[in-house]
């Protein structure tokens, strides 16, 4: 009678997973991956923070350039032609914190009254209709539109003026307003994170 022998397979102390890896090997791999992730986390956070700061700096620079370009355009169009009161030039008030002037309208109507002002941490632009009589004080009630052009101004930015070829601090006396050739604006603008700042400035020529 033929005897058949039955061999019994000995089970391995390590459980083999379907992918061919043991549980121990899987745990070792997970531990290594966790160590690498822990080591790389500070570098990743640093790179991410640097990227956010650079994006904020780009945004603040672009916003500043847009505001300065608008100021340059306004002053380039400065004109007293068609003004309802007697005046020798377009600049009506020029101090360290604000400049007020007349700007030529697109049609044949009287010029509009424009004010640029640094107040608190903001750069404001205002405009309104040309008054019939020259105001003694240029209060905000003269203007119908008020727009914030820039926020988060730092330090003490100020307007200065080119008068007779030389840079002069405001206020400019009324008798010398017709001699103002350009308006200079220097300012420092901070970002939303409060971690960086950008120095901006322009010399805007006054139209006639």
C-alpha positions in Angstrom: 0.0 0.0 0.0 1.5 3.3 -1.1 2.0 5.7 1.7 1.6 9.4 1.0 3.4 11.9 3.2 1.8 15.3 3.9 4.2 18.2 4.4 3.0 21.0 6.7 4.0 24.5 5.9 5.6 26.4 8.7 4.1 29.8 9.2 6.5 32.8 9.1 6.7 34.9 12.2 6.1 38.0 9.9 2.8 38.4 8.2 3.2 38.9 4.4 1.0 41.6 2.9 -0.4 41.2 -0.6 2.2 43.6 -2.0 5.1 41.4 -0.9 6.1 43.5 2.1 6.0 42.4 5.7 4.3 44.4 8.4 7.6 45.3 9.9 8.9 46.6 6.6 5.8 48.7 6.2 6.1 50.1 9.7 9.8 51.0 9.0 8.9 52.7 5.8 6.2 54.7 7.5 8.5 55.7 10.2 11.1 56.9 7.7 8.5 58.9 5.7 7.3 60.5 8.9 10.9 61.5 9.9 11.5 63.0 6.4 8.2 64.9 6.6 9.1 66.3 10.0 12.5 67.4 8.8 11.1 69.0 5.7 8.2 70.8 7.4 10.1 73.9 8.6 11.7 74.4 5.2 8.3 74.1 3.5 6.8 76.6 5.9 9.7 79.0 5.4 9.4 78.8 1.6 5.6 79.3 1.8 6.0 82.3 4.1 8.6 83.8 1.7 6.3 83.3 -1.2 3.4 85.1 0.6 5.7 88.0 1.6 6.9 88.4 -2.0 3.3 88.3 -3.3 2.4 91.0 -0.8 5.3 93.2 -1.8 4.3 92.8 -5.4 0.7 93.8 -4.7 1.7 96.9 -2.6 4.2 98.0 -5.3 1.6 97.7 -8.0 -1.0 99.6 -6.0 1.5 102.3 -5.3 2.4 102.6 -8.9 -1.2 102.9 -10.0 -1.8 105.7 -7.4 1.3 107.6 -8.5 0.4 107.2 -12.2 -3.0 108.7 -11.5 -1.4 111.6 -9.7 0.9 112.2 -12.6 -2.0 112.1 -15.1 -4.1 114.5 -13.0 -1.3 117.0 -12.8 -0.5 116.6 -16.5 -4.1 117.7 -17.2 -4.0 120.5 -14.7 -5.4 123.7 -16.3 -7.3 126.8 -15.3 -8.9 127.3 -18.7 -12.7 128.0 -18.3 -12.4 128.5 -14.5 -15.4 130.3 -13.1 -13.3 132.6 -10.9 -10.2 134.7 -11.8 -7.0 132.7 -11.2 -3.5 132.8 -12.8 -2.7 129.1 -12.6 -4.1 125.7 -11.9 -2.6 125.1 -8.5 -4.8 126.6 -5.8 -3.3 125.2 -2.6 0.0 123.4 -1.9 0.9 122.2 1.6 2.9 119.3 3.0 -0.3 117.2 3.4 -2.3 118.2 0.3 -2.3 119.7 -3.1 -5.4 121.2 -4.7 -5.6 122.1 -8.4 -7.9 122.6 -11.3 -8.0 119.8 -13.9 -9.1 120.2 -17.5 -12.5 118.6 -18.4 -12.9 116.3 -21.3 -15.5 118.7 -22.9 -15.8 122.5 -22.9 -17.2 122.6 -19.4 -15.4 124.4 -16.5 -12.5 122.4 -15.0 -13.0 120.2 -12.0 -11.5 120.7 -8.6 -9.1 118.0 -7.6 -7.4 117.3 -4.2 -4.8 114.8 -3.3 -4.3 114.5 0.5 -2.2 112.4 2.9 -4.3 111.8 6.0 -3.5 109.4 8.7 -2.2 106.2 7.0 -4.1 106.8 3.7 -3.6 108.7 0.4 -6.9 110.2 -0.7 -8.1 111.6 -4.0 -11.1 113.9 -4.1 -12.8 115.8 -6.9 -15.8 118.1 -7.3 -17.2 120.8 -9.6 -15.4 124.1 -10.0 -16.8 126.6 -7.5 -18.0 130.0 -8.7 -15.9 131.9 -6.1 -12.4 130.9 -5.1 -12.6 129.3 -1.7 -10.5 130.7 1.2 -10.3 127.2 2.7 -10.5 123.9 0.7 -12.6 121.8 3.0 -13.9 118.3 2.1 -17.4 119.7 1.5 -16.2 121.1 -1.8 -15.8 117.6 -3.2 -18.4 115.1 -4.4 -16.2 112.1 -4.8 -13.7 110.7 -2.2 -11.5 107.7 -3.0 -8.8 106.0 -1.0 -5.9 105.4 -3.4 -3.5 103.8 -0.9 -3.6 102.5 2.7 -1.0 101.5 5.3 1.3 104.5 4.8 4.2 104.5 7.2 6.2 107.3 8.6 5.6 110.9 7.6 5.2 111.1 3.9 4.7 114.6 2.5 4.3 116.6 -0.7 7.1 118.9 -1.7 7.2 121.2 -4.7 9.5 122.3 -7.5 9.3 126.1 -7.5 11.6 128.1 -9.8 13.7 125.0 -10.4 14.3 124.2 -6.7 12.6 121.7 -4.4 10.6 123.5 -1.7 8.6 122.3 1.3 5.0 123.3 1.7 3.0 125.4 2.3 3.7 127.4 -0.8 2.5 131.1 -0.5 -0.4 132.0 -2.7 1.6 134.5 -4.7 4.1 131.7 -5.7 1.5 129.0 -6.6 1.8 130.0 -10.3 5.5 129.1 -10.1 4.9 125.5 -9.1 6.4 123.4 -11.9 6.1 119.9 -10.3 4.7 118.1 -7.3 7.0 115.6 -5.6 5.5 112.8 -3.4 7.6 110.4 -1.4 6.0 107.8 0.9 6.6 104.4 2.5 3.8 101.8 2.1 3.6 98.7 4.3 2.1 95.3 3.4 -0.9 93.6 5.0 1.3 91.3 7.1 3.2 94.2 8.6 6.5 92.5 7.7 7.8 94.6 4.8 7.6 98.1 3.4 8.2 99.7 0.0 9.5 103.2 -0.7 7.6 104.9 -3.5 7.8 108.4 -5.1 7.3 110.5 -8.1 7.9 114.0 -9.5 4.7 114.9 -11.4 4.9 117.8 -13.8 2.1 120.4 -13.7 0.3 121.2 -16.9 -0.7 124.7 -17.9 
